Amino acid sequence: MQIRPAEANDLDLILEMRLDFLGEVRERAPVGTGNEFRAETRAFIDRTQQEDRLRTWVAEEQGDVLGMVSVLVNDVPPLPEDARSREGYIINEYVKPAARGRGVGRLLLRAALGSAGRLGIRRFVLLATDAGKPLYVQEGFTSAERYMVLPVPPARPSVPSD
Ligand SMILES: CC(C)(COP(=O)(O)OP(=O)(O)OC[C@H]1O[C@@H](n2cnc3c(N)ncnc32)[C@H](O)[C@@H]1OP(=O)(O)O)[C@@H](O)C(=O)NCCC(=O)NCCS
């Protein structure tokens, strides 16, 4: 088994695994899982890869893809005690069901975390699933109590008044 960085032509591989990942981890189907959602997701991966903000690693064994993980690199302001101005948002941590429990997820996560020095990343953040939490805790992640979130409802299309 080997872990390799994804290349530009892995776009559709990443897309398919992300859709499989969402299909498994979301309690309800994402809004619009059809062609429009697929196209938007593909465009997002393409754009952020071209901007060099999406870094993905792929696990393979004898030509078979076993899983992936990505880091979305975001800008954050420097702090007085730490001038590094990027954080890594971990997404797409996914191992195909048949390959689970063999350490693939851990190796993928370690590959992603190992990019910190090269990319100037100050910290990693993620939203953990129940399945992923034990692994993240083992690798040193803790829950951040001061981290707060405010979802913004999507804008409704305006209806003409007359
Ligand atoms: C989470 C996931 C990536 C783990 O991949 P994996 O290759 O099976 O993980 P590993 O074999 O490297 O195991 C790493 C650790 O995860 C935990 N783990 C793995 N399988 C587990 C299971 N069935 N139940 C509980 N913990 C489990 C264990 O702590 C394990 O460490 P240990 O073997 O030393 O006990 C995989 O289950 C997955 O893709 N799940 C669906 C997608 C998902 O939830 N991703 C996380 C998004 S935040």
The ligand as an SDF file (V2000), in Angstrom:
LIG
                    3D

 48 50  0  0  0  0  0  0  0  0999 V2000
  -12.7690    7.0430    9.7880 C   0  0  0  0  0  0  0  0  0  0  0  0
  -12.0650    6.1860    8.7300 C   0  0  0  0  0  0  0  0  0  0  0  0
  -11.3720    7.1150    7.7370 C   0  0  0  0  0  0  0  0  0  0  0  0
  -11.0160    5.3160    9.4350 C   0  0  0  0  0  0  0  0  0  0  0  0
  -10.2880    4.6350    8.4260 O   0  0  0  0  0  0  0  0  0  0  0  0
   -9.5490    3.2370    8.7540 P   0  0  0  0  0  0  0  0  0  0  0  0
   -8.6050    2.9670    7.6450 O   0  0  0  0  0  0  0  0  0  0  0  0
  -10.5560    2.2000    9.0520 O   0  0  0  0  0  0  0  0  0  0  0  0
   -8.7650    3.6330   10.0940 O   0  0  0  0  0  0  0  0  0  0  0  0
   -7.4960    2.8870   10.6870 P   0  0  0  0  0  0  0  0  0  0  0  0
   -7.5280    1.4310   10.3250 O   0  0  0  0  0  0  0  0  0  0  0  0
   -6.2830    3.6680   10.3050 O   0  0  0  0  0  0  0  0  0  0  0  0
   -7.7710    3.0160   12.2380 O   0  0  0  0  0  0  0  0  0  0  0  0
   -7.3750    4.1550   12.9440 C   0  0  0  0  0  0  0  0  0  0  0  0
   -8.1330    4.2330   14.2510 C   0  0  0  0  0  0  0  0  0  0  0  0
   -9.4950    4.5470   13.9770 O   0  0  0  0  0  0  0  0  0  0  0  0
  -10.3080    3.8950   14.9610 C   0  0  0  0  0  0  0  0  0  0  0  0
  -11.1790    2.9380   14.3110 N   0  0  0  0  0  0  0  0  0  0  0  0
  -11.0180    2.3330   13.1220 C   0  0  0  0  0  0  0  0  0  0  0  0
  -12.0600    1.5250   12.8730 N   0  0  0  0  0  0  0  0  0  0  0  0
  -12.8930    1.6550   13.9300 C   0  0  0  0  0  0  0  0  0  0  0  0
  -14.1480    1.0850   14.2630 C   0  0  0  0  0  0  0  0  0  0  0  0
  -14.7790    0.2210   13.4500 N   0  0  0  0  0  0  0  0  0  0  0  0
  -14.7120    1.4450   15.4250 N   0  0  0  0  0  0  0  0  0  0  0  0
  -14.1100    2.3130   16.2520 C   0  0  0  0  0  0  0  0  0  0  0  0
  -12.9160    2.8890   15.9860 N   0  0  0  0  0  0  0  0  0  0  0  0
  -12.3340    2.5560   14.8410 C   0  0  0  0  0  0  0  0  0  0  0  0
   -9.3930    3.2060   15.9240 C   0  0  0  0  0  0  0  0  0  0  0  0
   -9.0980    4.1160   16.9460 O   0  0  0  0  0  0  0  0  0  0  0  0
   -8.1840    2.9770   15.0710 C   0  0  0  0  0  0  0  0  0  0  0  0
   -7.0080    2.8730   15.7940 O   0  0  0  0  0  0  0  0  0  0  0  0
   -6.5410    1.4320   16.3920 P   0  0  0  0  0  0  0  0  0  0  0  0
   -6.5760    0.4760   15.2370 O   0  0  0  0  0  0  0  0  0  0  0  0
   -5.1590    1.7060   16.8910 O   0  0  0  0  0  0  0  0  0  0  0  0
   -7.5180    1.1080   17.4370 O   0  0  0  0  0  0  0  0  0  0  0  0
  -13.0790    5.2380    8.0010 C   0  0  0  0  0  0  0  0  0  0  0  0
  -13.7940    4.5060    8.9710 O   0  0  0  0  0  0  0  0  0  0  0  0
  -14.0710    5.9830    7.1160 C   0  0  0  0  0  0  0  0  0  0  0  0
  -13.7810    6.2960    5.9620 O   0  0  0  0  0  0  0  0  0  0  0  0
  -15.2830    6.2480    7.6530 N   0  0  0  0  0  0  0  0  0  0  0  0
  -16.3420    6.9470    6.9130 C   0  0  0  0  0  0  0  0  0  0  0  0
  -15.9430    8.3810    6.6080 C   0  0  0  0  0  0  0  0  0  0  0  0
  -15.6490    9.1760    7.8590 C   0  0  0  0  0  0  0  0  0  0  0  0
  -16.3910    9.1740    8.8360 O   0  0  0  0  0  0  0  0  0  0  0  0
  -14.5030    9.8920    7.8140 N   0  0  0  0  0  0  0  0  0  0  0  0
  -14.0920   10.8100    8.8610 C   0  0  0  0  0  0  0  0  0  0  0  0
  -14.5370   12.1830    8.4810 C   0  0  0  0  0  0  0  0  0  0  0  0
  -14.2510   13.3980    9.7470 S   0  0  0  0  0  0  0  0  0  0  0  0
  1  2  1  0
  2  3  1  0
  2  4  1  0
  2 36  1  0
  4  5  1  0
  5  6  1  0
  6  7  2  0
  6  8  1  0
  6  9  1  0
  9 10  1  0
 10 11  2  0
 10 12  1  0
 10 13  1  0
 13 14  1  0
 14 15  1  0
 15 16  1  0
 15 30  1  0
 16 17  1  0
 17 18  1  0
 17 28  1  0
 18 19  1  0
 18 27  1  0
 19 20  2  0
 20 21  1  0
 21 22  1  0
 21 27  2  0
 22 23  1  0
 22 24  2  0
 24 25  1  0
 25 26  2  0
 26 27  1  0
 28 29  1  0
 28 30  1  0
 30 31  1  0
 31 32  1  0
 32 33  2  0
 32 34  1  0
 32 35  1  0
 36 37  1  0
 36 38  1  0
 38 39  2  0
 38 40  1  0
 40 41  1  0
 41 42  1  0
 42 43  1  0
 43 44  2  0
 43 45  1  0
 45 46  1  0
 46 47  1  0
 47 48  1  0
M  END
$$$$
